[in-house]
């Protein structure tokens, strides 16, 4: 499996564009952010991601590396969140994408955002 270019996906996230974000998923895809419960289906993923986007002023990803093997893609790097009061939090992340062809079947984000709302 060649390593897919997820830069448009991260650009959609950084633009807080939930409409484009969900186009990367299969219809019954699963999304899990940190230790939150998994969300299933593009409709529910859209609602969850939109709610998260509303809770912050902005975000910016710096992807360090992406690897792919047997339908699994892993990306890691740093994300900087901007709160509504203009303070920021930069934390490392690791995303695991289980693919179904060119669509995401399962999107797992391993991150600690416990200080984001502190």
C-alpha positions, 0 to 999 in steps of 0.5 A: 500500500502506498502512503496516501496524501492526507494533507487535504484532510488535515487542511480541512481539519485546520479550516474547521470544515466538518463538511469536507472532513466527513467526505473522507469516511465510509458511510459507516465509518468510526471516529474516536478522539482521545478517550471519548466514546467512538462515533459511528456514521458520517452524520454523527461524526459531522455533529461531533466534529462540528461541536469540537470545532465550535469549542475552540478558536482554531487549530493547526497540524504539523505532520512529522511522518506518515506510514502505511502498511496493509490498509493501516495508515499512521500519522504523527506530529503536533497540533496547536490549538487556539482557545477562544481567549487566544491562548494556545496549547501544542501537543503531540498526536498520533492518528491511526486510519484503518482504510477501506480502499481510499476511504477511512473506515476507522479514525483513531486519534491518540492525544492528550487534550486534558489541558485544552479546557483547563 
